[in-house]
Amino acid sequence: MFIKIFWYTFSLLIIYLVLVNEPMSTNIKSSISQNQLFSVQSNKVIIQRLIAFSIFMFFVLTILRLI
């Protein structure tokens, strides 16, 4: 029962994080300072790591459900 709840949670988390992770716009000239640019890139790295972890947990929980 708990595996199923976590499985659904990670499924929704993956969907949400993929939708939040928007690609960097090509128009960088729009008054973005260098510090803001680096903070956006570091936030993207954190979101991408969360996506990778969520996908890994989704597969682990899927395997556990099948056993």
PADOKE-499586 format. One record per atom (N, C-alpha, C): x, y, z; residue number from 1; residue in one letter. Coordinates in nm, 3 decimals, decimal comma. Atoms other than C-alpha are relative to their C-alpha. Example, Ala and Ser with C-alpha at 12.3 -4.5 7.8 and 13.67 -1.06 7.14 Angstrom:
// residues 2
+---------+---------+---------+------+------+
!      c1 !      c2 !      c3 ! resi ! resn !
+---------+---------+---------+------+------+
!   0,089 !  -0,119 !   0,000 !    1 !    A !
!   1,230 !  -0,450 !   0,780 !    1 !    A !
!   0,090 !   0,120 !   0,000 !    1 !    A !
!  -0,082 !  -0,119 !  -0,006 !    2 !    S !
!   1,367 !  -0,106 !   0,714 !    2 !    S !
!  -0,077 !   0,109 !   0,073 !    2 !    S !
+---------+---------+---------+------+------+
END
This chain:
// residues 67
+---------+---------+---------+------+------+
!      c1 !      c2 !      c3 ! resi ! resn !
+---------+---------+---------+------+------+
!   0,082 !  -0,119 !   0,000 !    1 !    M !
!   0,000 !   0,000 !   0,000 !    1 !    M !
!   0,086 !   0,126 !   0,000 !    1 !    M !
!  -0,087 !  -0,117 !  -0,006 !    2 !    F !
!   0,279 !   0,244 !   0,092 !    2 !    F !
!   0,083 !   0,016 !  -0,126 !    2 !    F !
!  -0,077 !  -0,008 !   0,125 !    3 !    I !
!   0,475 !   0,156 !  -0,220 !    3 !    I !
!  -0,085 !   0,066 !  -0,108 !    3 !    I !
!   0,089 !  -0,057 !   0,100 !    4 !    K !
!   0,174 !   0,246 !  -0,431 !    4 !    K !
!  -0,015 !   0,151 !   0,019 !    4 !    K !
!   0,012 !  -0,143 !  -0,028 !    5 !    I !
!   0,139 !   0,586 !  -0,258 !    5 !    I !
!   0,127 !   0,073 !  -0,044 !    5 !    I !
!  -0,126 !  -0,062 !   0,043 !    6 !    F !
!   0,508 !   0,664 !  -0,310 !    6 !    F !
!   0,015 !  -0,003 !  -0,151 !    6 !    F !
!  -0,008 !   0,013 !   0,145 !    7 !    W !
!   0,484 !   0,541 !  -0,669 !    7 !    W !
!  -0,080 !   0,111 !  -0,068 !    7 !    W !
!   0,081 !  -0,109 !   0,054 !    8 !    Y !
!   0,202 !   0,786 !  -0,742 !    8 !    Y !
!   0,062 !   0,136 !   0,031 !    8 !    Y !
!  -0,063 !  -0,127 !  -0,037 !    9 !    T !
!   0,384 !   1,064 !  -0,557 !    9 !    T !
!   0,117 !   0,032 !  -0,092 !    9 !    T !
!  -0,113 !  -0,024 !   0,089 !   10 !    F !
!   0,700 !   1,021 !  -0,761 !   10 !    F !
!  -0,044 !   0,020 !  -0,144 !   10 !    F !
!   0,053 !  -0,021 !   0,136 !   11 !    S !
!   0,496 !   0,999 !  -1,081 !   11 !    S !
!  -0,043 !   0,145 !  -0,018 !   11 !    S !
!   0,046 !  -0,139 !   0,009 !   12 !    L !
!   0,331 !   1,333 !  -1,012 !   12 !    L !
!   0,116 !   0,099 !   0,015 !   12 !    L !
!  -0,116 !  -0,087 !  -0,018 !   13 !    L !
!   0,661 !   1,484 !  -0,895 !   13 !    L !
!   0,080 !   0,011 !  -0,130 !   13 !    L !
!  -0,071 !  -0,003 !   0,128 !   14 !    I !
!   0,828 !   1,388 !  -1,224 !   14 !    I !
!  -0,072 !   0,091 !  -0,099 !   14 !    I !
!   0,078 !  -0,083 !   0,092 !   15 !    I !
!   0,548 !   1,547 !  -1,425 !   15 !    I !
!   0,014 !   0,147 !   0,036 !   15 !    I !
!  -0,009 !  -0,139 !  -0,044 !   16 !    Y !
!   0,558 !   1,864 !  -1,217 !   16 !    Y !
!   0,139 !   0,058 !  -0,027 !   16 !    Y !
!  -0,136 !  -0,052 !   0,018 !   17 !    L !
!   0,938 !   1,900 !  -1,228 !   17 !    L !
!   0,036 !   0,018 !  -0,148 !   17 !    L !
!  -0,026 !  -0,015 !   0,143 !   18 !    V !
!   0,952 !   1,844 !  -1,604 !   18 !    V !
!  -0,070 !   0,124 !  -0,054 !   18 !    V !
!   0,071 !  -0,120 !   0,045 !   19 !    L !
!   0,691 !   2,113 !  -1,656 !   19 !    L !
!   0,063 !   0,128 !   0,053 !   19 !    L !
!  -0,064 !  -0,118 !  -0,058 !   20 !    V !
!   0,872 !   2,355 !  -1,424 !   20 !    V !
!   0,135 !   0,028 !  -0,065 !   20 !    V !
!  -0,133 !  -0,013 !   0,057 !   21 !    N !
!   1,209 !   2,292 !  -1,589 !   21 !    N !
!  -0,009 !   0,051 !  -0,144 !   21 !    N !
!   0,010 !  -0,057 !   0,133 !   22 !    E !
!   1,176 !   2,529 !  -1,881 !   22 !    E !
!   0,139 !   0,028 !  -0,054 !   22 !    E !
!  -0,132 !  -0,026 !   0,056 !   23 !    P !
!   1,468 !   2,567 !  -2,121 !   23 !    P !
!   0,035 !   0,148 !   0,007 !   23 !    P !
!  -0,048 !  -0,138 !  -0,008 !   24 !    M !
!   1,678 !   2,880 !  -2,103 !   24 !    M !
!  -0,037 !   0,072 !  -0,130 !   24 !    M !
!   0,039 !  -0,074 !   0,120 !   25 !    S !
!   1,549 !   3,145 !  -2,340 !   25 !    S !
!   0,125 !   0,046 !  -0,075 !   25 !    S !
!  -0,114 !  -0,039 !   0,082 !   26 !    T !
!   1,775 !   3,245 !  -2,627 !   26 !    T !
!   0,026 !   0,149 !   0,006 !   26 !    T !
!  -0,015 !  -0,145 !  -0,008 !   27 !    N !
!   1,722 !   3,616 !  -2,562 !   27 !    N !
!   0,058 !   0,038 !   0,136 !   27 !    N !
!  -0,068 !  -0,028 !  -0,126 !   28 !    I !
!   1,980 !   3,673 !  -2,288 !   28 !    I !
!   0,024 !   0,150 !   0,016 !   28 !    I !
!  -0,029 !  -0,143 !  -0,005 !   29 !    K !
!   2,014 !   4,043 !  -2,370 !   29 !    K !
!  -0,099 !   0,078 !   0,085 !   29 !    K !
!   0,106 !  -0,073 !  -0,070 !   30 !    S !
!   1,704 !   4,132 !  -2,167 !   30 !    S !
!   0,036 !   0,026 !   0,145 !   30 !    S !
!  -0,041 !  -0,052 !  -0,131 !   31 !    S !
!   1,877 !   4,293 !  -1,868 !   31 !    S !
!   0,016 !  -0,106 !   0,108 !   31 !    S !
!  -0,032 !   0,101 !  -0,100 !   32 !    I !
!   1,991 !   3,976 !  -1,695 !   32 !    I !
!   0,146 !   0,019 !   0,038 !   32 !    I !
!  -0,137 !  -0,016 !  -0,045 !   33 !    S !
!   2,297 !   4,032 !  -1,484 !   33 !    S !
!   0,068 !  -0,137 !   0,006 !   33 !    S !
!  -0,076 !   0,125 !  -0,002 !   34 !    Q !
!   2,572 !   3,773 !  -1,462 !   34 !    Q !
!  -0,035 !  -0,083 !   0,124 !   34 !    Q !
!   0,034 !   0,074 !  -0,121 !   35 !    N !
!   2,479 !   3,678 !  -1,103 !   35 !    N !
!  -0,135 !  -0,070 !  -0,014 !   35 !    N !
!   0,130 !   0,063 !   0,020 !   36 !    Q !
!   2,117 !   3,611 !  -1,196 !   36 !    Q !
!   0,011 !  -0,118 !  -0,096 !   36 !    Q !
!  -0,018 !   0,107 !   0,097 !   37 !    L !
!   2,231 !   3,400 !  -1,489 !   37 !    L !
!   0,056 !  -0,124 !   0,068 !   37 !    L !
!  -0,057 !   0,114 !  -0,069 !   38 !    F !
!   2,443 !   3,179 !  -1,263 !   38 !    F !
!  -0,098 !  -0,062 !   0,099 !   38 !    F !
!   0,097 !   0,057 !  -0,093 !   39 !    S !
!   2,168 !   3,141 !  -1,005 !   39 !    S !
!  -0,107 !  -0,079 !  -0,074 !   39 !    S !
!   0,099 !   0,074 !   0,080 !   40 !    V !
!   1,924 !   3,034 !  -1,278 !   40 !    V !
!   0,059 !  -0,134 !  -0,042 !   40 !    V !
!  -0,062 !   0,125 !   0,042 !   41 !    Q !
!   2,173 !   2,774 !  -1,402 !   41 !    Q !
!   0,014 !  -0,096 !   0,117 !   41 !    Q !
!  -0,013 !   0,090 !  -0,114 !   42 !    S !
!   2,232 !   2,640 !  -1,052 !   42 !    S !
!  -0,136 !  -0,055 !   0,041 !   42 !    S !
!   0,135 !   0,050 !  -0,028 !   43 !    N !
!   1,856 !   2,615 !  -0,996 !   43 !    N !
!  -0,040 !  -0,108 !  -0,100 !   43 !    N !
!   0,030 !   0,101 !   0,101 !   44 !    K !
!   1,826 !   2,423 !  -1,322 !   44 !    K !
!   0,070 !  -0,132 !   0,031 !   44 !    K !
!  -0,074 !   0,121 !  -0,035 !   45 !    V !
!   2,093 !   2,179 !  -1,206 !   45 !    V !
!  -0,070 !  -0,073 !   0,114 !   45 !    V !
!   0,071 !   0,061 !  -0,113 !   46 !    I !
!   1,905 !   2,119 !  -0,881 !   46 !    I !
!  -0,128 !  -0,067 !  -0,048 !   46 !    I !
!   0,124 !   0,058 !   0,052 !   47 !    I !
!   1,578 !   2,061 !  -1,068 !   47 !    I !
!   0,030 !  -0,124 !  -0,083 !   47 !    I !
!  -0,035 !   0,116 !   0,081 !   48 !    Q !
!   1,749 !   1,825 !  -1,313 !   48 !    Q !
!   0,044 !  -0,118 !   0,086 !   48 !    Q !
!  -0,038 !   0,108 !  -0,092 !   49 !    R !
!   1,899 !   1,626 !  -1,026 !   49 !    R !
!  -0,123 !  -0,059 !   0,068 !   49 !    R !
!   0,125 !   0,050 !  -0,059 !   50 !    L !
!   1,557 !   1,604 !  -0,862 !   50 !    L !
!  -0,078 !  -0,086 !  -0,099 !   50 !    L !
!   0,067 !   0,080 !   0,103 !   51 !    I !
!   1,412 !   1,479 !  -1,190 !   51 !    I !
!   0,066 !  -0,136 !  -0,013 !   51 !    I !
!  -0,073 !   0,126 !   0,013 !   52 !    A !
!   1,684 !   1,215 !  -1,220 !   52 !    A !
!  -0,027 !  -0,091 !   0,121 !   52 !    A !
!   0,027 !   0,079 !  -0,121 !   53 !    F !
!   1,631 !   1,102 !  -0,859 !   53 !    F !
!  -0,143 !  -0,054 !  -0,001 !   53 !    F !
!   0,140 !   0,042 !   0,004 !   54 !    S !
!   1,254 !   1,089 !  -0,906 !   54 !    S !
!  -0,022 !  -0,113 !  -0,101 !   54 !    S !
!   0,011 !   0,106 !   0,101 !   55 !    I !
!   1,287 !   0,880 !  -1,221 !   55 !    I !
!   0,060 !  -0,130 !   0,053 !   55 !    I !
!  -0,063 !   0,118 !  -0,059 !   56 !    F !
!   1,525 !   0,643 !  -1,042 !   56 !    F !
!  -0,092 !  -0,065 !   0,103 !   56 !    F !
!   0,091 !   0,053 !  -0,102 !   57 !    M !
!   1,285 !   0,606 !  -0,749 !   57 !    M !
!  -0,126 !  -0,060 !  -0,062 !   57 !    M !
!   0,116 !   0,053 !   0,071 !   58 !    F !
!   0,995 !   0,553 !  -0,989 !   58 !    F !
!   0,029 !  -0,142 !  -0,051 !   58 !    F !
!  -0,035 !   0,132 !   0,050 !   59 !    F !
!   1,176 !   0,261 !  -1,151 !   59 !    F !
!   0,022 !  -0,101 !   0,113 !   59 !    F !
!  -0,020 !   0,090 !  -0,114 !   60 !    V !
!   1,281 !   0,114 !  -0,816 !   60 !    V !
!  -0,134 !  -0,042 !   0,057 !   60 !    V !
!   0,132 !   0,033 !  -0,055 !   61 !    L !
!   0,925 !   0,133 !  -0,686 !   61 !    L !
!  -0,082 !  -0,086 !  -0,096 !   61 !    L !
!   0,069 !   0,085 !   0,098 !   62 !    T !
!   0,794 !  -0,018 !  -1,010 !   62 !    T !
!   0,049 !  -0,143 !   0,011 !   62 !    T !
!  -0,055 !   0,136 !  -0,015 !   63 !    I !
!   1,028 !  -0,315 !  -0,968 !   63 !    I !
!  -0,049 !  -0,062 !   0,130 !   63 !    I !
!   0,047 !   0,053 !  -0,128 !   64 !    L !
!   0,928 !  -0,351 !  -0,602 !   64 !    L !
!  -0,148 !  -0,038 !  -0,006 !   64 !    L !
!   0,143 !   0,034 !   0,013 !   65 !    R !
!   0,559 !  -0,351 !  -0,699 !   65 !    R !
!  -0,019 !  -0,132 !  -0,075 !   65 !    R !
!   0,012 !   0,121 !   0,080 !   66 !    L !
!   0,620 !  -0,634 !  -0,945 !   66 !    L !
!   0,044 !  -0,124 !   0,077 !   66 !    L !
!  -0,051 !   0,116 !  -0,077 !   67 !    I !
!   0,796 !  -0,855 !  -0,690 !   67 !    I !
!  -0,105 !  -0,048 !   0,097 !   67 !    I !
+---------+---------+---------+------+------+
END
